[in-house]
């Protein structure tokens, strides 16, 4: 499902920007960006669904046939629901967006579990599709639901969307390349520990998506209405810097608390604890990438993002192989992954800072990323204390807090910036 979403060529990101243009609601409805985006989403998701459905009658094995048919049904519903989310965020309030997301998530749970109890796995697939369709129906009063076609408008949407889709591809590779290396080096068991370590830290990246959802309309709207440089500068000061300076210290503290939780609740995965701690900070770095990319898109510089992702991928792969050769284990590979994320964040931030016109872009980027790097090192040091019980975790948190004292002046600055 996630890979199939890349077939949309980032059109939803182009639609976000286009809908905030002052002329988005032009009289010529056949050129309206929302209708054109819907038509393209239906074309792509429908084609993929048709391929999957056709293949389901050819492949051997009942499980694979079921999987392909479930994908065919749920893929279209999820793609159109994604279009509904973009339109809702731009055309309605955050309250509408939050209610739509929360309501649909609840329906996913109820429908998938409820129908699975009746019909097994096919019921779960059906519940996934029905929940998305229900969310689409709830949002229908403010959506453009008539597919349109305009090569000119589609071209504008894809000129912004395709580079972001390519960045998404490199992002997927960046998030999974280290896992392929671990699997090839140490086999399925080692991969299981490492994948578990990555899974417990996904909340850090999710926080960045929350912030992005809140601020993208302001950033794109300001860029459409005036100087893009002014919009990017305001975004850096208003969202990126507070996120980069305040979140890593908190995530570092949470990462140290993972030890006793995992050792008590899932003791079989205790070997994954050191890597999981570092992944929390890696999520913060990827969050900075996500927020920084908003500024690049607002300034029309999105074509450079895939190249930055490939550069970060090369760093991750090279350092991960080196870590395994040096016998640093899963923690070393996780550190290599964090290094790749930081390189990606540095490249994106430098692009934004140069566009915003800051006098010393290199210093700005270094100071913005210092908390992530510093907190990663502090977590690695504090995590060296033996044991995962309450006493050892308290000692680790105390050492971590002591190591973070040099960063405390920046916390007060960003907190004052956030309060208004």
C-alpha beads as a LAMMPS data file, in Angstrom:
LAMMPS data file: protein, C-alpha beads

420 atoms
419 bonds

1 atom types
1 bond types

-500.0 500.0 xlo xhi
-500.0 500.0 ylo yhi
-500.0 500.0 zlo zhi

Masses

1 110.0

Atoms # bond

1 1 1 0.000 0.000 0.000
2 1 1 2.782 2.412 0.905
3 1 1 4.807 1.712 -2.213
4 1 1 1.685 2.004 -4.363
5 1 1 1.118 5.508 -2.986
6 1 1 4.307 6.568 -4.764
7 1 1 2.481 5.903 -8.047
8 1 1 0.570 9.132 -7.447
9 1 1 3.825 10.978 -8.271
10 1 1 3.395 13.313 -5.300
11 1 1 0.288 14.930 -6.747
12 1 1 -1.183 15.470 -3.272
13 1 1 1.805 17.667 -2.365
14 1 1 1.326 19.644 -5.549
15 1 1 -2.379 19.956 -4.742
16 1 1 -1.600 21.357 -1.274
17 1 1 0.329 24.204 -2.838
18 1 1 -2.060 24.764 -5.742
19 1 1 -5.225 24.973 -3.620
20 1 1 -3.714 27.830 -1.634
21 1 1 -3.192 29.919 -4.756
22 1 1 -5.517 32.970 -4.895
23 1 1 -6.881 31.790 -8.278
24 1 1 -7.423 28.165 -7.268
25 1 1 -11.221 28.562 -7.419
26 1 1 -11.288 29.967 -10.952
27 1 1 -14.455 30.050 -13.048
28 1 1 -13.192 27.469 -15.515
29 1 1 -14.085 24.414 -13.436
30 1 1 -12.516 22.034 -15.945
31 1 1 -9.147 23.436 -14.938
32 1 1 -9.811 23.340 -11.170
33 1 1 -6.820 21.685 -9.482
34 1 1 -8.871 19.575 -7.058
35 1 1 -10.879 17.898 -9.821
36 1 1 -7.769 17.309 -11.924
37 1 1 -5.946 15.775 -8.947
38 1 1 -8.931 13.516 -8.224
39 1 1 -9.015 12.363 -11.831
40 1 1 -5.312 11.520 -11.767
41 1 1 -5.605 9.707 -8.411
42 1 1 -8.470 7.598 -9.750
43 1 1 -6.547 6.837 -12.940
44 1 1 -3.418 5.675 -11.113
45 1 1 -5.074 3.800 -8.237
46 1 1 -7.648 2.276 -10.580
47 1 1 -4.930 1.037 -12.932
48 1 1 -2.962 -0.516 -10.078
49 1 1 -6.138 -2.102 -8.721
50 1 1 -6.992 -3.533 -12.145
51 1 1 -3.497 -5.033 -12.453
52 1 1 -3.750 -6.564 -8.980
53 1 1 -7.247 -7.923 -9.609
54 1 1 -6.202 -9.468 -12.926
55 1 1 -3.122 -11.009 -11.328
56 1 1 -5.272 -12.523 -8.574
57 1 1 -6.876 -14.837 -11.153
58 1 1 -3.481 -15.996 -12.417
59 1 1 -1.315 -16.520 -9.334
60 1 1 -1.218 -19.735 -7.368
61 1 1 -2.089 -19.807 -3.690
62 1 1 -5.246 -18.676 -1.922
63 1 1 -3.386 -16.290 0.415
64 1 1 -1.743 -14.398 -2.453
65 1 1 -5.022 -14.162 -4.351
66 1 1 -6.691 -12.751 -1.262
67 1 1 -3.871 -10.267 -0.732
68 1 1 -4.089 -8.959 -4.312
69 1 1 -7.866 -8.590 -4.164
70 1 1 -7.706 -6.846 -0.809
71 1 1 -5.112 -4.459 -2.217
72 1 1 -7.315 -3.765 -5.249
73 1 1 -10.262 -2.784 -3.062
74 1 1 -8.459 -0.940 -0.306
75 1 1 -5.943 0.811 -2.575
76 1 1 -8.507 2.894 -4.428
77 1 1 -10.383 3.778 -1.232
78 1 1 -7.195 4.869 0.551
79 1 1 -5.954 6.954 -2.397
80 1 1 -9.210 8.893 -2.694
81 1 1 -9.367 9.327 1.083
82 1 1 -5.857 10.822 0.946
83 1 1 -7.165 13.340 -1.587
84 1 1 -10.010 14.139 0.813
85 1 1 -7.552 14.829 3.655
86 1 1 -5.579 17.345 1.587
87 1 1 -8.708 19.189 0.509
88 1 1 -10.094 19.177 4.055
89 1 1 -6.935 20.673 5.554
90 1 1 -6.922 23.521 3.014
91 1 1 -10.633 24.254 2.686
92 1 1 -11.833 23.627 6.231
93 1 1 -10.467 24.105 9.744
94 1 1 -8.035 21.967 11.691
95 1 1 -10.998 20.857 13.804
96 1 1 -12.646 19.356 10.716
97 1 1 -9.397 17.681 9.719
98 1 1 -8.832 16.245 13.208
99 1 1 -12.407 15.011 13.490
100 1 1 -12.199 13.352 10.064
101 1 1 -8.904 11.618 10.875
102 1 1 -9.982 10.501 14.363
103 1 1 -13.356 9.281 13.157
104 1 1 -11.880 7.338 10.249
105 1 1 -9.217 5.803 12.507
106 1 1 -11.935 4.617 14.896
107 1 1 -13.847 3.137 11.968
108 1 1 -10.702 1.329 10.804
109 1 1 -10.441 -0.351 14.173
110 1 1 -14.121 -1.204 14.542
111 1 1 -14.748 -2.292 10.954
112 1 1 -11.551 -4.274 10.491
113 1 1 -11.864 -6.125 13.807
114 1 1 -15.619 -6.545 13.600
115 1 1 -15.682 -7.883 10.041
116 1 1 -12.623 -10.052 10.715
117 1 1 -14.587 -11.785 13.472
118 1 1 -17.279 -12.599 10.911
119 1 1 -15.267 -13.436 7.785
120 1 1 -11.640 -13.690 8.834
121 1 1 -8.913 -11.941 6.883
122 1 1 -11.196 -10.981 3.958
123 1 1 -13.357 -9.146 6.481
124 1 1 -10.342 -7.205 7.726
125 1 1 -9.526 -6.066 4.185
126 1 1 -13.145 -5.111 3.616
127 1 1 -13.190 -3.149 6.878
128 1 1 -10.142 -1.170 5.777
129 1 1 -11.780 -0.186 2.506
130 1 1 -15.195 0.581 4.047
131 1 1 -13.691 2.821 6.729
132 1 1 -11.907 4.927 4.107
133 1 1 -15.088 5.171 2.039
134 1 1 -17.021 6.248 5.133
135 1 1 -14.440 8.972 5.800
136 1 1 -14.754 10.097 2.192
137 1 1 -18.529 10.246 2.514
138 1 1 -18.253 12.362 5.681
139 1 1 -16.012 14.866 3.872
140 1 1 -18.055 14.905 0.655
141 1 1 -19.987 18.148 1.388
142 1 1 -16.834 20.258 0.924
143 1 1 -14.983 18.113 -1.646
144 1 1 -14.782 18.362 -5.408
145 1 1 -15.872 14.855 -6.371
146 1 1 -16.117 15.276 -10.141
147 1 1 -12.919 14.137 -11.886
148 1 1 -11.539 16.731 -14.309
149 1 1 -8.834 16.741 -16.930
150 1 1 -6.477 19.552 -17.869
151 1 1 -2.924 18.824 -19.079
152 1 1 -1.864 22.345 -18.085
153 1 1 -3.111 22.046 -14.498
154 1 1 -1.855 18.470 -14.171
155 1 1 1.557 19.630 -15.353
156 1 1 1.667 22.309 -12.645
157 1 1 0.685 19.799 -9.973
158 1 1 3.265 17.250 -11.071
159 1 1 6.086 19.774 -11.455
160 1 1 5.919 20.219 -7.702
161 1 1 4.810 16.696 -6.893
162 1 1 7.225 14.503 -8.876
163 1 1 10.409 15.710 -7.133
164 1 1 8.673 15.153 -3.797
165 1 1 7.647 11.660 -4.907
166 1 1 11.259 10.936 -5.865
167 1 1 12.285 12.254 -2.458
168 1 1 9.744 9.854 -0.972
169 1 1 11.377 6.968 -2.840
170 1 1 14.813 7.914 -1.528
171 1 1 13.256 8.377 1.920
172 1 1 11.848 4.845 1.840
173 1 1 15.277 3.555 0.786
174 1 1 16.912 5.603 3.515
175 1 1 14.570 4.137 6.118
176 1 1 15.010 0.546 4.894
177 1 1 18.551 0.256 3.482
178 1 1 20.035 -0.407 6.905
179 1 1 17.505 -3.199 7.436
180 1 1 18.483 -4.873 4.172
181 1 1 22.115 -4.706 5.284
182 1 1 21.299 -6.187 8.692
183 1 1 19.262 -8.965 7.073
184 1 1 22.045 -9.828 4.647
185 1 1 24.691 -9.707 7.351
186 1 1 23.018 -11.387 10.292
187 1 1 19.899 -13.131 8.977
188 1 1 16.270 -13.066 10.036
189 1 1 16.819 -13.097 13.804
190 1 1 19.145 -10.109 13.751
191 1 1 16.722 -8.321 11.417
192 1 1 13.876 -9.030 13.838
193 1 1 15.673 -7.283 16.689
194 1 1 16.652 -4.364 14.494
195 1 1 13.177 -3.920 12.980
196 1 1 11.680 -3.970 16.466
197 1 1 14.121 -1.245 17.509
198 1 1 12.973 0.916 14.614
199 1 1 9.283 0.278 15.233
200 1 1 9.256 1.529 18.826
201 1 1 10.609 4.919 17.749
202 1 1 8.115 5.834 15.023
203 1 1 6.349 8.339 17.309
204 1 1 9.183 10.831 16.792
205 1 1 8.531 11.013 13.049
206 1 1 4.782 11.123 13.655
207 1 1 5.189 14.290 15.745
208 1 1 6.804 16.015 12.773
209 1 1 3.847 15.001 10.591
210 1 1 1.519 16.566 13.148
211 1 1 3.449 19.838 13.040
212 1 1 3.582 19.719 9.240
213 1 1 -0.179 19.272 9.011
214 1 1 -0.719 22.305 11.210
215 1 1 1.703 24.695 9.488
216 1 1 1.797 23.814 5.783
217 1 1 -1.219 25.962 4.912
218 1 1 0.428 29.001 6.506
219 1 1 3.774 28.407 4.790
220 1 1 2.342 27.806 1.331
221 1 1 -0.232 30.565 1.716
222 1 1 2.430 33.121 2.653
223 1 1 4.614 31.991 -0.246
224 1 1 1.695 32.357 -2.685
225 1 1 0.724 35.771 -1.366
226 1 1 4.161 37.383 -1.179
227 1 1 7.879 36.749 -1.108
228 1 1 8.826 33.083 -0.850
229 1 1 12.003 34.028 1.036
230 1 1 9.946 35.756 3.715
231 1 1 7.687 32.717 4.076
232 1 1 10.662 30.348 4.364
233 1 1 12.369 32.565 6.933
234 1 1 9.214 32.739 9.047
235 1 1 8.781 28.962 8.803
236 1 1 12.346 28.339 9.982
237 1 1 11.954 30.640 12.966
238 1 1 8.400 29.678 13.841
239 1 1 8.402 25.892 13.423
240 1 1 11.717 24.319 12.410
241 1 1 13.967 25.836 15.078
242 1 1 11.610 25.143 18.018
243 1 1 11.150 21.566 16.790
244 1 1 14.900 21.027 16.290
245 1 1 15.872 22.478 19.671
246 1 1 13.096 21.375 22.009
247 1 1 12.112 17.917 20.778
248 1 1 15.466 16.022 20.781
249 1 1 16.087 16.466 24.542
250 1 1 12.612 15.110 25.300
251 1 1 12.988 12.195 22.896
252 1 1 16.359 11.371 24.400
253 1 1 14.805 11.109 27.853
254 1 1 12.006 8.912 26.488
255 1 1 14.546 6.693 24.754
256 1 1 16.277 5.968 28.054
257 1 1 12.917 4.985 29.548
258 1 1 12.464 2.354 26.829
259 1 1 14.906 0.006 28.594
260 1 1 12.768 -0.997 31.580
261 1 1 9.585 -1.058 29.479
262 1 1 11.024 -3.501 26.958
263 1 1 12.936 -5.598 29.479
264 1 1 9.777 -6.122 31.541
265 1 1 7.105 -6.254 28.861
266 1 1 9.045 -7.987 26.039
267 1 1 12.250 -9.396 27.525
268 1 1 12.968 -11.371 24.366
269 1 1 13.759 -8.085 22.598
270 1 1 16.209 -6.746 25.178
271 1 1 18.998 -6.967 22.590
272 1 1 17.226 -4.259 20.577
273 1 1 17.217 -1.652 23.371
274 1 1 20.498 0.160 22.479
275 1 1 19.485 0.546 18.828
276 1 1 15.944 1.615 19.766
277 1 1 17.332 4.446 21.894
278 1 1 19.216 5.908 18.942
279 1 1 16.221 5.558 16.628
280 1 1 14.306 8.053 18.751
281 1 1 16.854 10.719 17.802
282 1 1 16.885 9.536 14.201
283 1 1 13.143 10.180 14.121
284 1 1 13.779 13.739 15.288
285 1 1 16.289 14.252 12.445
286 1 1 13.812 12.938 9.864
287 1 1 11.199 15.223 11.384
288 1 1 13.486 18.166 10.643
289 1 1 13.766 16.893 7.060
290 1 1 9.965 16.761 6.772
291 1 1 9.494 20.291 8.101
292 1 1 12.437 21.693 6.170
293 1 1 11.085 20.259 2.928
294 1 1 8.026 22.480 3.332
295 1 1 10.230 25.538 2.941
296 1 1 11.951 24.079 -0.119
297 1 1 8.607 23.366 -1.810
298 1 1 7.283 26.825 -0.936
299 1 1 10.346 28.345 -2.633
300 1 1 10.074 26.072 -5.685
301 1 1 13.356 24.276 -4.891
302 1 1 11.940 20.772 -4.511
303 1 1 13.950 19.366 -7.445
304 1 1 17.084 19.288 -5.303
305 1 1 15.581 17.141 -2.561
306 1 1 15.980 13.698 -4.229
307 1 1 19.712 14.334 -4.722
308 1 1 20.064 15.140 -1.014
309 1 1 18.239 11.929 -0.153
310 1 1 20.604 9.859 -2.303
311 1 1 23.584 11.523 -0.642
312 1 1 22.216 10.621 2.794
313 1 1 21.528 7.068 1.581
314 1 1 25.172 6.676 0.551
315 1 1 26.277 7.856 4.003
316 1 1 23.927 5.407 5.747
317 1 1 24.968 2.403 3.664
318 1 1 28.673 3.147 3.949
319 1 1 28.628 3.711 7.701
320 1 1 26.320 0.730 8.347
321 1 1 28.677 -1.653 6.534
322 1 1 31.627 -0.142 8.393
323 1 1 29.840 -0.548 11.747
324 1 1 29.191 -4.241 11.106
325 1 1 32.757 -4.833 9.970
326 1 1 34.036 -3.192 13.157
327 1 1 31.780 -5.377 15.279
328 1 1 29.619 -2.508 16.581
329 1 1 26.431 -4.542 16.174
330 1 1 22.901 -3.209 15.916
331 1 1 23.696 -0.066 17.864
332 1 1 26.421 0.794 15.366
333 1 1 24.051 0.300 12.429
334 1 1 21.424 2.463 14.157
335 1 1 24.071 5.146 14.660
336 1 1 24.872 4.977 10.934
337 1 1 21.182 5.424 10.167
338 1 1 20.984 8.477 12.440
339 1 1 24.069 9.929 10.721
340 1 1 22.360 9.585 7.345
341 1 1 19.252 11.335 8.648
342 1 1 21.357 14.190 10.037
343 1 1 23.156 14.621 6.698
344 1 1 19.780 14.761 4.932
345 1 1 18.488 17.322 7.443
346 1 1 21.625 19.454 7.067
347 1 1 21.306 19.570 3.280
348 1 1 17.603 20.504 3.362
349 1 1 18.109 23.146 6.052
350 1 1 21.007 24.719 4.172
351 1 1 18.779 25.015 1.100
352 1 1 16.091 26.746 3.176
353 1 1 18.529 29.028 4.969
354 1 1 20.140 30.236 1.742
355 1 1 16.703 30.959 0.274
356 1 1 15.664 32.824 3.426
357 1 1 18.712 35.081 3.144
358 1 1 20.399 34.405 6.491
359 1 1 23.867 35.922 6.639
360 1 1 25.721 32.810 7.879
361 1 1 23.826 29.745 6.593
362 1 1 26.459 27.227 7.711
363 1 1 26.367 28.437 11.305
364 1 1 22.551 28.452 11.321
365 1 1 22.402 24.838 10.132
366 1 1 25.038 23.709 12.632
367 1 1 23.266 25.357 15.556
368 1 1 19.896 23.943 14.465
369 1 1 21.218 20.375 14.305
370 1 1 23.459 20.591 17.357
371 1 1 20.712 19.395 19.773
372 1 1 20.060 16.232 17.724
373 1 1 23.740 15.348 17.531
374 1 1 24.403 16.292 21.163
375 1 1 21.408 14.361 22.492
376 1 1 22.353 11.303 20.413
377 1 1 25.826 11.317 21.964
378 1 1 24.385 11.889 25.451
379 1 1 21.970 8.960 25.053
380 1 1 24.815 6.723 23.862
381 1 1 26.900 7.685 26.918
382 1 1 24.087 7.448 29.485
383 1 1 22.901 4.165 27.999
384 1 1 26.252 2.591 28.845
385 1 1 25.224 2.329 32.492
386 1 1 24.490 -1.353 33.185
387 1 1 21.019 -2.720 33.805
388 1 1 17.467 -1.844 32.802
389 1 1 15.777 -1.670 36.205
390 1 1 14.316 1.453 37.811
391 1 1 17.495 2.345 39.690
392 1 1 19.808 2.112 36.678
393 1 1 17.332 4.018 34.496
394 1 1 17.098 6.804 37.082
395 1 1 20.894 7.024 37.147
396 1 1 20.997 7.107 33.336
397 1 1 18.412 9.915 33.224
398 1 1 20.358 11.894 35.822
399 1 1 23.577 11.551 33.805
400 1 1 21.677 12.476 30.634
401 1 1 20.267 15.623 32.259
402 1 1 23.741 16.608 33.413
403 1 1 25.145 16.172 29.904
404 1 1 22.400 18.410 28.476
405 1 1 23.094 21.435 30.683
406 1 1 25.097 23.247 27.941
407 1 1 21.975 23.215 25.728
408 1 1 19.646 24.753 28.316
409 1 1 20.005 28.411 27.176
410 1 1 18.535 27.542 23.758
411 1 1 15.503 25.925 25.408
412 1 1 14.534 29.173 27.113
413 1 1 14.930 31.096 23.844
414 1 1 12.708 28.736 21.864
415 1 1 10.116 28.453 24.633
416 1 1 9.720 32.245 24.621
417 1 1 9.378 32.137 20.846
418 1 1 6.644 29.488 21.065
419 1 1 4.518 31.062 23.807
420 1 1 2.879 33.769 21.613

Bonds

1 1 1 2
2 1 2 3
3 1 3 4
4 1 4 5
5 1 5 6
6 1 6 7
7 1 7 8
8 1 8 9
9 1 9 10
10 1 10 11
11 1 11 12
12 1 12 13
13 1 13 14
14 1 14 15
15 1 15 16
16 1 16 17
17 1 17 18
18 1 18 19
19 1 19 20
20 1 20 21
21 1 21 22
22 1 22 23
23 1 23 24
24 1 24 25
25 1 25 26
26 1 26 27
27 1 27 28
28 1 28 29
29 1 29 30
30 1 30 31
31 1 31 32
32 1 32 33
33 1 33 34
34 1 34 35
35 1 35 36
36 1 36 37
37 1 37 38
38 1 38 39
39 1 39 40
40 1 40 41
41 1 41 42
42 1 42 43
43 1 43 44
44 1 44 45
45 1 45 46
46 1 46 47
47 1 47 48
48 1 48 49
49 1 49 50
50 1 50 51
51 1 51 52
52 1 52 53
53 1 53 54
54 1 54 55
55 1 55 56
56 1 56 57
57 1 57 58
58 1 58 59
59 1 59 60
60 1 60 61
61 1 61 62
62 1 62 63
63 1 63 64
64 1 64 65
65 1 65 66
66 1 66 67
67 1 67 68
68 1 68 69
69 1 69 70
70 1 70 71
71 1 71 72
72 1 72 73
73 1 73 74
74 1 74 75
75 1 75 76
76 1 76 77
77 1 77 78
78 1 78 79
79 1 79 80
80 1 80 81
81 1 81 82
82 1 82 83
83 1 83 84
84 1 84 85
85 1 85 86
86 1 86 87
87 1 87 88
88 1 88 89
89 1 89 90
90 1 90 91
91 1 91 92
92 1 92 93
93 1 93 94
94 1 94 95
95 1 95 96
96 1 96 97
97 1 97 98
98 1 98 99
99 1 99 100
100 1 100 101
101 1 101 102
102 1 102 103
103 1 103 104
104 1 104 105
105 1 105 106
106 1 106 107
107 1 107 108
108 1 108 109
109 1 109 110
110 1 110 111
111 1 111 112
112 1 112 113
113 1 113 114
114 1 114 115
115 1 115 116
116 1 116 117
117 1 117 118
118 1 118 119
119 1 119 120
120 1 120 121
121 1 121 122
122 1 122 123
123 1 123 124
124 1 124 125
125 1 125 126
126 1 126 127
127 1 127 128
128 1 128 129
129 1 129 130
130 1 130 131
131 1 131 132
132 1 132 133
133 1 133 134
134 1 134 135
135 1 135 136
136 1 136 137
137 1 137 138
138 1 138 139
139 1 139 140
140 1 140 141
141 1 141 142
142 1 142 143
143 1 143 144
144 1 144 145
145 1 145 146
146 1 146 147
147 1 147 148
148 1 148 149
149 1 149 150
150 1 150 151
151 1 151 152
152 1 152 153
153 1 153 154
154 1 154 155
155 1 155 156
156 1 156 157
157 1 157 158
158 1 158 159
159 1 159 160
160 1 160 161
161 1 161 162
162 1 162 163
163 1 163 164
164 1 164 165
165 1 165 166
166 1 166 167
167 1 167 168
168 1 168 169
169 1 169 170
170 1 170 171
171 1 171 172
172 1 172 173
173 1 173 174
174 1 174 175
175 1 175 176
176 1 176 177
177 1 177 178
178 1 178 179
179 1 179 180
180 1 180 181
181 1 181 182
182 1 182 183
183 1 183 184
184 1 184 185
185 1 185 186
186 1 186 187
187 1 187 188
188 1 188 189
189 1 189 190
190 1 190 191
191 1 191 192
192 1 192 193
193 1 193 194
194 1 194 195
195 1 195 196
196 1 196 197
197 1 197 198
198 1 198 199
199 1 199 200
200 1 200 201
201 1 201 202
202 1 202 203
203 1 203 204
204 1 204 205
205 1 205 206
206 1 206 207
207 1 207 208
208 1 208 209
209 1 209 210
210 1 210 211
211 1 211 212
212 1 212 213
213 1 213 214
214 1 214 215
215 1 215 216
216 1 216 217
217 1 217 218
218 1 218 219
219 1 219 220
220 1 220 221
221 1 221 222
222 1 222 223
223 1 223 224
224 1 224 225
225 1 225 226
226 1 226 227
227 1 227 228
228 1 228 229
229 1 229 230
230 1 230 231
231 1 231 232
232 1 232 233
233 1 233 234
234 1 234 235
235 1 235 236
236 1 236 237
237 1 237 238
238 1 238 239
239 1 239 240
240 1 240 241
241 1 241 242
242 1 242 243
243 1 243 244
244 1 244 245
245 1 245 246
246 1 246 247
247 1 247 248
248 1 248 249
249 1 249 250
250 1 250 251
251 1 251 252
252 1 252 253
253 1 253 254
254 1 254 255
255 1 255 256
256 1 256 257
257 1 257 258
258 1 258 259
259 1 259 260
260 1 260 261
261 1 261 262
262 1 262 263
263 1 263 264
264 1 264 265
265 1 265 266
266 1 266 267
267 1 267 268
268 1 268 269
269 1 269 270
270 1 270 271
271 1 271 272
272 1 272 273
273 1 273 274
274 1 274 275
275 1 275 276
276 1 276 277
277 1 277 278
278 1 278 279
279 1 279 280
280 1 280 281
281 1 281 282
282 1 282 283
283 1 283 284
284 1 284 285
285 1 285 286
286 1 286 287
287 1 287 288
288 1 288 289
289 1 289 290
290 1 290 291
291 1 291 292
292 1 292 293
293 1 293 294
294 1 294 295
295 1 295 296
296 1 296 297
297 1 297 298
298 1 298 299
299 1 299 300
300 1 300 301
301 1 301 302
302 1 302 303
303 1 303 304
304 1 304 305
305 1 305 306
306 1 306 307
307 1 307 308
308 1 308 309
309 1 309 310
310 1 310 311
311 1 311 312
312 1 312 313
313 1 313 314
314 1 314 315
315 1 315 316
316 1 316 317
317 1 317 318
318 1 318 319
319 1 319 320
320 1 320 321
321 1 321 322
322 1 322 323
323 1 323 324
324 1 324 325
325 1 325 326
326 1 326 327
327 1 327 328
328 1 328 329
329 1 329 330
330 1 330 331
331 1 331 332
332 1 332 333
333 1 333 334
334 1 334 335
335 1 335 336
336 1 336 337
337 1 337 338
338 1 338 339
339 1 339 340
340 1 340 341
341 1 341 342
342 1 342 343
343 1 343 344
344 1 344 345
345 1 345 346
346 1 346 347
347 1 347 348
348 1 348 349
349 1 349 350
350 1 350 351
351 1 351 352
352 1 352 353
353 1 353 354
354 1 354 355
355 1 355 356
356 1 356 357
357 1 357 358
358 1 358 359
359 1 359 360
360 1 360 361
361 1 361 362
362 1 362 363
363 1 363 364
364 1 364 365
365 1 365 366
366 1 366 367
367 1 367 368
368 1 368 369
369 1 369 370
370 1 370 371
371 1 371 372
372 1 372 373
373 1 373 374
374 1 374 375
375 1 375 376
376 1 376 377
377 1 377 378
378 1 378 379
379 1 379 380
380 1 380 381
381 1 381 382
382 1 382 383
383 1 383 384
384 1 384 385
385 1 385 386
386 1 386 387
387 1 387 388
388 1 388 389
389 1 389 390
390 1 390 391
391 1 391 392
392 1 392 393
393 1 393 394
394 1 394 395
395 1 395 396
396 1 396 397
397 1 397 398
398 1 398 399
399 1 399 400
400 1 400 401
401 1 401 402
402 1 402 403
403 1 403 404
404 1 404 405
405 1 405 406
406 1 406 407
407 1 407 408
408 1 408 409
409 1 409 410
410 1 410 411
411 1 411 412
412 1 412 413
413 1 413 414
414 1 414 415
415 1 415 416
416 1 416 417
417 1 417 418
418 1 418 419
419 1 419 420
